[in-house]
Amino acid sequence: MIERRPAGNPAGRRSTINTQRGNGEAVQRDKWIRTAATVALVVATASACGSSPDPLLANGTPVPSPTATPSGKAAPQHPAPGKKAPVLDQIKYDLESRVLAMGGGVPQQTSTACDTAEVGDKPQKFTCTVKYLGVDVPFAVETKGGFILMQYTATPTKGGVVTDEGVRARAWKQYGSYGGKAARSLRCDQVPKVRLVPLDKPSGYRCYVGEGGLKGAYDVIVTANGMRLT
């Protein structure tokens, strides 16, 4: 069918052409919009599927507020030897105090056995082993000798101890006690009840603060005289 139009009205054709072109552009725009929306949806979906939670908020398990925060300087649960007690008894008590500090200052039963019966006024070398939660922590002990003041050194020979309860108590004291975001987001790796770890090195266990100004991952490090998170 041929549409006839007056010969003197060329604008009529131009109007018809313009209208048809506008409809085409509208259809094309609609396709572009639908295509763009589809692409945006795909990108958003891919982004959501590929995202992962912040490890500082996901690693480990939450650390609750302890009923009593250890001081980090727990003493052995037996009477301390007096100043006039045998030197060996004083050394044993000191070594047990050091092991308790390594474990985070959580009070536990300790005992010590040494391969010498007494310490004299001359230099000596011997071994003492502290038993803590069923784990042996040996020390190489060397005395300097003397009548009035006895000096000695004691070096752990197989590392120190780390404990789950001690790590969590230390983490709460160091970070959770600030309250707010630090306390709410505080988490620690699952640590065994007790185990030997190398001294002055990252133990392989960490605690995490997921939010706030203290946000970060902190290594549990056991030293010859205690524990720290750094």
Rosetta blueprint (number, residue, H / E / L):
1 M L
2 I L
3 E L
4 R L
5 R L
6 P L
7 A L
8 G L
9 N L
10 P H
11 A H
12 G H
13 R H
14 R H
15 S H
16 T H
17 I H
18 N H
19 T H
20 Q H
21 R H
22 G H
23 N H
24 G H
25 E H
26 A H
27 V H
28 Q H
29 R H
30 D H
31 K H
32 W H
33 I H
34 R H
35 T H
36 A H
37 A H
38 T H
39 V H
40 A H
41 L H
42 V H
43 V H
44 A H
45 T H
46 A H
47 S H
48 A H
49 C H
50 G H
51 S L
52 S L
53 P L
54 D L
55 P H
56 L H
57 L H
58 A H
59 N L
60 G L
61 T E
62 P E
63 V L
64 P L
65 S L
66 P L
67 T L
68 A L
69 T L
70 P L
71 S L
72 G L
73 K L
74 A L
75 A L
76 P L
77 Q L
78 H L
79 P L
80 A L
81 P L
82 G L
83 K L
84 K L
85 A L
86 P L
87 V H
88 L H
89 D H
90 Q H
91 I H
92 K H
93 Y H
94 D H
95 L H
96 E H
97 S H
98 R H
99 V H
100 L H
101 A H
102 M H
103 G L
104 G L
105 G L
106 V L
107 P L
108 Q L
109 Q L
110 T E
111 S E
112 T E
113 A E
114 C E
115 D L
116 T L
117 A L
118 E L
119 V L
120 G L
121 D L
122 K L
123 P L
124 Q E
125 K E
126 F E
127 T E
128 C E
129 T E
130 V E
131 K E
132 Y E
133 L L
134 G L
135 V E
136 D E
137 V E
138 P E
139 F E
140 A E
141 V E
142 E E
143 T E
144 K E
145 G E
146 G L
147 F L
148 I L
149 L L
150 M L
151 Q E
152 Y E
153 T E
154 A E
155 T E
156 P E
157 T L
158 K L
159 G L
160 G E
161 V E
162 V E
163 T L
164 D H
165 E H
166 G H
167 V H
168 R H
169 A H
170 R H
171 A H
172 W H
173 K H
174 Q H
175 Y L
176 G H
177 S H
178 Y H
179 G L
180 G H
181 K H
182 A H
183 A H
184 R H
185 S L
186 L E
187 R E
188 C E
189 D L
190 Q L
191 V L
192 P L
193 K L
194 V L
195 R E
196 L E
197 V E
198 P L
199 L L
200 D L
201 K L
202 P E
203 S E
204 G E
205 Y E
206 R E
207 C E
208 Y E
209 V E
210 G L
211 E L
212 G L
213 G L
214 L L
215 K L
216 G E
217 A E
218 Y E
219 D E
220 V E
221 I E
222 V E
223 T E
224 A L
225 N L
226 G E
227 M E
228 R E
229 L E
230 T L
